[in-house]
Amino acid sequence: MEVMEATPAPARQVNVRSSDKAMEVVLYAIAAVILIVLIYPLYFIVIASFSDPSGVANGQVWFYPQGFTLDGYRELLRHPNIWVGYRNTILYTAVGTAIGLAVNVPAAYALSRKDLFGRKALSLLFIFTMFFNGGLIPTFLTIRDFHMYNTFLVMVLPFSVIVYDIIVARTFFQTSIPGDLWEAAQIDGCGNLRYFARVVLPLSKAVLSVLGLWIAVGYWNSYFNALIYLKNPDLYPLQLILRNILITNQMQSGMGSGEAAQIALRLANMMRYSVIIVSTVPIMCLYPFVQKYFNQGVMIGAVKE
Amino acid sequence: MNINPSTVHPMRRAFRQIHRNRGLYALLLPAAALLLCFAYKPMYGVVIAFKDFSPALGITGSPWAGFKYFDKFFHSYQFSRTIKNTLIISVYSLVTFPIPIVLALMINQMRTNRFKRFFQTVTYMPHFISTVVMVGLLLILFSPGNGLVGNLYRLFGAEAPNVMGSAGLFSSVYVWSDVWQHAGWDSIIYIAALSTVDPSLYEAATVDGASRWQRIRYIDIPMLMPTAVTLLILRVGGLLGVGFEKVYLMQNNLNISSSEIISTYVYKIGLLSNQYSFSAAINLFNTVINFFLLILVNRIARKVSGSSLW
């Protein structure tokens, strides 16, 4: 430092350094505001779920629970639909994710191989579906033609090909699996299938984890396919049940006149905080397991093609 | 391999290559079969948009109707309304496109690793909330009677507006809640792009006396441009493709004049009032416009910036 003082430092450089300092302050100030805006609503739901509903409604809950109670959670336990929905969602997510990985990852590998005859045309067959589709009604009629309407299968199989995921995995295979591995395997008399299972898959944990997470989150959170293709309430996933509790009941709150409607609304009000916690926490818990892969090359591949 | 390729018939060569890689076709088969059944078969089904479809007669048996249903849509009052609402929401969303980029630049500037990790985790988290819960959250927070915002207003002795029942506020609530939920997640891809910057570039710039702001301006931002252009093309290509899920959940009688978009209208006409052909026609109109928009934008992007999707 003393040395710096001795030599006359150019004025400009000093300016640069103070502007960097100012930027640092502004950066962290903005970051703090963003954190509050993101965290507070979620924190509010957590404390509201442990509070007396009337205290929440009267605006007494701001920073910690008021009139601590577990009534919201107790009410959840008594609501059979939620647990049926929970079971269904777990099944759809588990089976759907397994099918999704089993279908998309091998296809991505095949398309990543330059020596695949017809690679361009086959890629086009996949990519075209990203930008053009038959639309709601023709797809609905197709599902009915396959006798899949209102079945377990419709929730896990027909829409399991996700071209975006295939592109991500394909780019991963192209950039991360060295080509001479295949040459070497061939010399040892190893076929494509064995090579894929024994060499490629064990090297692909990162992309398998990331795609697995994406697919699982997608299944856990979706309600569209259930809304369109399911009729039987016993097959409803959690999200459709949530829709009734969180949205349909709230929307009707002004119009509900009968006593039954009032009771339904009161119950919904009691449960709406706890049900958010119970339905959202499990899928959030998956995230830390794959977090370490996120800032790596896995995602960048998607847009590089 | 030791045979000169030019002397072998091309068909034979192709066949040999296919045969040698038959394992790869086996890997491709399940996905291709599913696409043929559930993506390409419905594409054939769009002909019902040009027919008077009746389930009893089937797709081939139903009589042709020409452009009757397209005409019907173009002349209905829902035509301009749904297109206008769809465009307002998607153009409004497009304006928020740079937010994830700014977030990525910010995260890239954070020097304290623990804070950086914490900040990233917090910004990603809302992405895992389902659409149903997200809209439920909005209803809870914005309820004028007993919501957080309502209580805040009452604290200052003011009457809270009914945000979720307001047609004028619909697009703002939709777009900004999307930013709240997904901006952090969408920044991941830019963070990954920034992580590929060669550190010696920063060092060289620092030696040359570049300020932090100048390093962002002349190193980071140009680095992000190809990624940003690609994503922008996709967004513009989907200009008329505002998703069904969230808008449908946010709809109510009070905001319907600005919340009825093409995809919700297609659903109501098709599955709630069973006018299959009419619904398919509206849907096809929408898909075709999106398709050509994408091609157009892609071509412009290639001319202007040199990056494009294909």
Interface residues (C-beta under 8 A of the other chain):
Chain A: R12 Q13 V16 S19 D20 M23 L27 I30 A31 I34 L35 V37 L38 I39 P41 L42 F44 I45 V56 A57 N58 G59 A102 V103 N104 P106 A107 Y109 A110 L111 R113 D115 L116 F117 G118 L122 L125 F126 T129 F131 F132 N133 G134 G135 L136 I137 P138 T139 F140 L141 T142 I143 D145 F146 L157 P158 F159 S160 V161 I166 G191 N192 L193 F196 V217 W220 N221 S222 Y223 F224 I228 Q239 L242 R243 I245 L246 I247 Q250 M251 R272 Y273 I276 S279 T280 I283 M284 Y287 Q291 F294 N295 Q296 G297 V298 M299 I300 A302 V303
Chain B: A14 Q17 I18 N21 R22 G23 L24 Y25 A26 L27 L28 P30 A31 A32 L34 L35 C37 F38 A39 Y40 K41 P42 M43 Y44 G45 V46 I48 I59 L103 M106 Q109 M110 F115 F119 T121 V122 T123 Y124 M125 P126 F128 I129 S130 T131 V132 V133 V135 G136 L137 L139 I140 L141 S143 G145 N146 L148 G150 N151 R154 L155 W180 G184 I188 I189 I191 A192 A193 S195 T196 G209 A210 S211 R212 W213 P226 T227 T230 L231 G237 F244 E245 L249 N252 V266 Y267 G270 L271 Y276 S279 A280 N283 L284 N286 T287 N290 F291 L294
